Amino acid sequence: MNHVRRRSTLTGALMLASALALTGCFAGGSADASAGGGARIRLAMAIAPSSGLSPYSDDASDLSRWDATESLTQLDGSGNPQPSLATSWKQIDDQTWELSIRTGVSFQDGTKLDAKAVVNSLQKALDAKTRPSVLGGIDLKLSAPDDSTVRIVTGTLDPVLPARLSNPQLAILSAAAYKADGTVSAVGTGTGPFKITNVGGTSTVTLDRFDGYWGAKAKAAGIDVTFVTDGTARAAALRSGSADIAAALPISQFSLMDPKLLHEVAMPRTTSIYFNNSKGVFADPSMRAAARAVLDPKAFVSNVYEGHADAAEGLFGPAVPWAKDLRGSTASAVAPGDAKGKMITLATYTDRSELPEDAVLVQQQLEKAGFVVKQDIRQYSNLSKDALHGAFDIVIGSRSSALDTGDPVGYLRSDYTCKGTGYVLAQLCNPEIDKAIANASTQKLGPDRQKAAMGVEAMLLQQDVVVPLVNERSVQGEAAGVNGAVRDPYERRLVTNETTVAR
């Protein structure tokens, strides 16, 4: 096979060195008898924090995956909201909702959860200098009629509010989390069964069991997190026994591992090429069409992902089961222009190990059309600011369409509107598309909302705003003694109070 991947064969010495190095990183993983509970769980996470574990950033998903923070609702396997810190909710009229807040809950700093604490936490998110993406373009008025009731009045019709409130960026934290300078700290201020006790920069995080948790006490004594951005090193940590759970294992390592340790999950996540629609070469629709015309998603599935992904027909893949039957024409509506000699900068990040390999193949395909391509590849924490501010002509990125609310319309509004606040790599501001997304946002959950979302997808693809390459599958590595780890397509849960490891 003629793979793009330039693989290195791991020698025994390299594997031993990696294992020894990572064993030091994962120290403290034995059973903690003094805590009266099971062994600590050692995690090798793929992406280092980019915003100091701020709940108003993408880092919020990690806080949720470690069960340190909780939101008012949570999503089930079908993406429907279920109770969490709110036990129930009802819609009073088109724009008014009331939620019943769980009683008997304490924050990890010992203060009490009540309706006023919930209102304070949500209001802080609304007032944040950089709003959580899930609140982009959203107006809410909050009040607490009594200690156990929160009333929310939405500025416009918001049929998915209960699902919106499940977002990890809207985790409910104690008053102590919110600092005078506007920063927010989840260290010891959440409500989950695990309490953050130490943050070692972008390298490690330590969590201990929170014995005051409102639900069943965690079976594990704590969690030791190490950020291992190199995929080969994460796999080595699992093989050597120095990590119990390793996130997002790279395909290149599968042949070196016991298949019983690998667990594949279809994801509502797509790797795509995002053109800079606002400036540079790809502000010209004919140049976007020229690039799209030479890109072959099937080549990425075979050469980079070795069959562990699906060639993308659109932004929503097999993990969104209704998408395929509702998909209309996605063919480019613009004739390709002459790309010969057009110089472009292509950027991606190393945290997802396949992305740099995607970049090699993308460059090869674009050069066939005449583009002159320069690559800029960095760790996401070092690349994201430039990428989100339009510093590149193309960014190859991986994005979950269900990350914000479990509802694809929320993702479309966050990433593809003039006032987008999420993964705005496309740098798009198109009033026609804004109008279509606004219309989709008013539809109730169900077939009408689904059809509207697919209509927006068609507009984006017909205008070559973005080129989906592959719909992803995630592979999570779990040691033989791990029980109760969550394999969550929404990437919000990983370790819970029920997770244990035997060694």
N, C-alpha and C positions, 0 to 999 in steps of 0.2 A: 504493500500500500504506500502511496505517496502522501504521507501525512505532512501537514505544515509544522506540526509539533516537533521541536528539537528536544528530544528527551535525553536525559542522561541516565545511564544505568547506575543505580545506587550500589556502591561497593559495600562489603561488610563493614569496613572501617568507617565509612560515612554514616551508615545506619547506626552503628554503635555510638559514634560521636553525637549524633542527633539525639539518640535516646538518653545518653548521659547528660547532655546539656539540658534537655527538657525535664528530666527527673528533678533537677535542681529547681527549675521554675515551678514545678507542681508539688513542692514540698508541703508537708502537713496534710497528706491525703489519707492517713490511716484512721482507724476507728477512734472516736473521741469519747473515751469512757467517762471522762469528767463531765461531759455534757449529758451523759445518760442516754446516748442515742447512737445511731448507726454511723458508719463511715462517712467522712466528708466526701462530697462529689467534686471531682476535678474536671473542669471544662476547658477545652481548647477552642476558643472562639476565633472566627475568621477575620473579622473587621474590627480594628481598634477604634475606640471612641474618637469622634471628630469634634465634639463640642463639650468635653468635660462631663459626660453623662447627663447633660441637660435633658430634662423631660420634654423640652420644646424642640428637640432635634431628633434625627434618626436614631440617636442613642437610646431613646425611650424604649425601643423594641427590646433592647438588652435588659433593661430594668424589668420589663414584663416577663421576659424569657427566664429570668432568674427568680421570678416570683417575689421580688422585693417590693413592687408597687402593684396597685390594683386600680381599675377604673370602675365606673358605675355599672357598666354592663360588660359582658364578654361574648365573643362569637362562638357558636357551635360549629361543627364540621361542615354545615351547609351555609355558613355565613350569616345565620340569623342571631339576633341579640338575645342573650340569656342573662338572668340575674347575676350580680356580683355584689358591689357595695350598695346598689339599689336592688331591692327585692321585687319590685313591681313598678309599672308605669301605666299611665293612661293619657289619652289625648282628650283634652277638654273641648277644644275647638280646633280649627285649622292650624292655628299658630300657637296654641297653648298646651303644654304638657305638664303633668305632675308626676313626680317620682317619690316613692317611699324609700327612705334611707334605712339601711340595716342597723338595728340597735345592738348594743353590747360590743361595739368595735372600738379598739384603741389604736392610735397611731403608735409607731415604734418608739416615740419619745415619751409615751405615757399619757398624752393628751387624748381627749375624747373625740370620736367622730360623731358629728351631728349635722343637721341641715346647714347651719351657719358655716361650718368648716367646709362643707362641700361647695357652697356658694362662693366662699373666699377663694378656694382653689381654682374653680372655673373662671372666676372674675380675673384672677391673676393671669390666667392663660389668655383671656380676651384682651387684657391691657398690656401684654408683653410687647416689648419693642419689636421683637421678631415673633410674630404669632405662630403657634403650631400650624402646620400645613392643613390639618383637618378643619381648622377654623377659617381658612382663607375665604374671604368674601361672605362670611357668616356673621350675622348680628343676633345677639341673644340678650335678653333681659332676665336677670336672675333674682329670685327672692326666696325666703324661707318662711312660709306661713306659720310653721311650728317646728319643733325640734327634729321631727322625723319626715318632713315633707319639703321637697325642693320644687319650685315652680319655674318653668322655663318658657318664655315667650320668644318665639323666633321672629326675625324681621320679615321673613318671607316664608312661604310654605316649605317645610323641611320634612318630607315623609320618612327620612331615614335617621331622624335624630337619635332614637335609642341605639342604633348601630354606630352612629358617630361617637356617642359617648363611651363606646368600647375602646376607642383608640388609646394606645399606651401614652401618647402625648397629653392625654387628658387624665392621667393618673391623679388620684386625690391624695394630696400631701398635707401634712400638718402646717400650721402657721409658721413654724420655725424654718420651713424650707425656703421661704421667700425672703431674700436679703434686701437690704435697703438700696443696694446698687443695681437691683434688677435681676441678679443671678438667682438661680434656683438650684437647690441641692436636695437630692433624694437620699443622702447619707443619713440613715436613721430616722427618716421622716415619713416613710410609707406605711402601708397597712398589711403587707404580705407576710407570709410565714418565714421569710428570710430577710434579715436586716443587714444592710451594708455597714461594715465596720471599718474598712480601710480601702482607699483607692490609691494604687501605685501608679499614678500618671496614666499613660496609655499602655501600660504593661500588664498590670494585675488588678484584680478586685477581690476582696475577701468579704464573704457574707456569713453570718452566724444565724443559727435558728433563733427565731423570735418566739419566745415561750408565751408571750401574751397574745398570740394570734387568735382571732375570733373563731376560726374553724379548727379542724383537727391539727394538732401540733405536727410539725414536719418530722418525718422519720429519720432524715439525715441530720447530722449535727451542724452542717454548714456546707458552703460551696466555695471552692477556690478556683477563680477564673484567671486564665492566662490568655492574652491576646497573641495568637500565633498566626501572623498574616501570611506566612509562607505555607502553601498547601502541602508540600512534601513534608515539612516539619510537623504539621498537624497529624498527618498520617503516621509518621514515625512515633509521635507521642502515644497514639492509640496502640500501635503494634508493640511498643516497648512496655506498655502498662503504666506509663506515667500520666496518661489522661484516661478518664472513664468515658467521656463523651467528646467527640470531635465534630465540629460543625462544618458543613459544606466541603466535604472531601473532594479533591480533584480527581478527575477521571484517570489521569495518568498513573495514579497509585492503586487502582482497583486490582490489577493483576498481582500485586505484591501482598494483598491482604486476604484474610479469611473471609469468604463471602458471607458467612454468618454474622459478621460484625457490621455489614453494610445494609442500610435501610433506605430505599429509594421512595421518594414522595413526589407525585405530580404537583407542580406549583402554579399558582396564578401569577407567574413571573415570566417576563419576556426580556431577552437580550435584544437590544435594538440599536440601530444607527440613528443618532439624533443629529440632524442638520441644523446649523445655525441659520434660522429663517430671517433674522433681523439685519444681519450685516455680512459683508464678505461675499465670497463666491456663491454661496448657496442662498443668498437673498434672491437670486435669480431662479425662478421656478424651472427653467429649462436645464439649469445645471443640476438641480436636485433630480430631475427626470433622467439626466444622463448618467448620474451615479447609480440610481436605482436600477437602471436598465442592465447594468453589468453585475449586479450583486445577486448571488445564487445561494439562498438559504440552505438548500439541500447539501451544498458543499461543506457548510459549517457543521451540520449534523454528522456527516461521515468523517470529515478530516479532523475536527476539533473535539466533538462530543462523543464520537465513536458509538453513535446510536442511542446515547443516554439523554436525548432531548428530541423535540419534534420540530420539523421545519415549520416556521411560522407562516400561517396564512393571514394572520392579523395580530392585533394587540392582545386579543383574548384567546387563549389556547385551550387544550383539552381539560384543564382544571376548571374552566368555566363552561359547564356542559351545554348550556343553551346557546352559546355564541355561534357555533358552526351553522346551525339550522337557520339562524337569523342574518347571516352575513350576506351582504349584497356585493355589488361589483367594487373591487378595490384597485382596479387598474389605473395607472397614471392617466391623468386628464391632460397632460402637457407633453408636447413633443420634445425629445431630448435635444439639447444644444451641443455645440462643439466644445469638448472639454480639453482639447489639446493644449498643453502648456499651462493649464490652470493650477496654480500652487495652493495647496491646502494643508492645514495642520490637523492631524488626527490624534485625539487623546483618549486614553482610557486609564483604568486603575488596576493595580496588581492584587488587590484584596480578594478578588474572585479570579482564581488561577486561570480559567479559560479565556478571560478577556484579552490579555496580551496576545494569546494565540489567535483570537478572533482578529485582532488588529493586524497581524501579519497577513492573514488571508484577505482582509478588507483592502489593505494596501495593494496587494497583488491584483485584485480584481479591478480596483479603481485605476491603477496604472494602465490596464488594458484599454480603458476608455480615454486615456491621454492625460489624466490628472498627474500632477507631481506632488507626492505625498511625503510629509515630514511627520514623524511620530513624537508624541510627548506622553510618556507612561510613568505614572507615579503611584504612590500609595494614596488611597481615597482621601485621607485626612489632609494631604498636601495638595490634592488636585481639585477638590470640590469647590472651593471658593472661586477659582478661575473658571471652572466649568459652568457653574451656576450664573456667572456674570458674563458669559458669552465670549470668553477669550479664545475659543477654538472654532474651527470650521465644522468639525465633526467630533462628537463624543460617542463612544460605544459604552453603553450603560446597561445595567440589569435593574429592572423595576418591577415590583409587585403591583398588579392592578387592583389588589384587594387590601393594600396595606393601610389605607386611611380609615375606611369604614366597612370594608367587606363589600362595598357597593362600587361597581366600576365607574359610575357617574362621578363619584367623589374624586376618584383618581384622575378622570378626564379634566375636571374643573381645576384640580390642583396643578396639573402639569401643562395644560394646553390652553389656558385663557390669558387674557391680557394682564390680569391681576393674580396670576398663578403664584402659589407660595411653596410649591413642593419641588419636584425634580424637574425644574424648568430648563432642561438642557436644550430643548428645541428653540428657545427664545422666540416663542410665537405670540403674536398679537393680531388676531384676525376677527373682526367684528362678526362676520358670518358664522364662524365656528363658536364664538362666544354665545351668540344667540341660540344656536342649536344645543349647546351644553346647558344653558339656562332653561331651555324648554325641557330637556331631559330631567333636570333637577326637580321639576315640579310634579313629575309623574310618581304615582304610588309604586311601592315595591311590587314587582310582578311583571307580566308580559309587556305592558306598555313601556315601562321603564327600561326593560331589556332592549326592546326594539329601538327606542330613542338612543340608547348608548351605542348600539351597532350602527345607527345612522351617523353618529359622530365619528366612529371609527372609519367608516367609508370616506367621509370628507377628509380626514387627516391623511389617509393613504392615497386617495385620488390626487391630493395636492402635494404628495411626496414630502410631507412635513417630517415624517419619521419612517424608517424602513425596519420592520420587525425581522429579526434573523431566526431566532429559535425560541420556542416556548420551553421553559426549563423544567428539569426535575432536580430536586435536591437529594443529595446522598449524605445521610447522617451516620457517623460511626459510633457504635456503642460497644463497650467492652462486654465480655460474656456475663459478668456479674451484675450488669445494670438492669434494673426493673423499674417500669413506670416512667421512663423518659417519654416526652410527648413529641410525636412526629407531626408537626403542625404546618399545614400548607400556608397558613397566614403569618407564620414566623413571629408569633406572639407568645408562644408557650414552649418551654423546653424542660425545665425542672420544676416540679411542684412539691407540695407537702407529702405526696405519696411516693416520690422517686427515691429509690435506694440503690446502693451498690454493695455487693458482697465481694470481699477479697481476702 
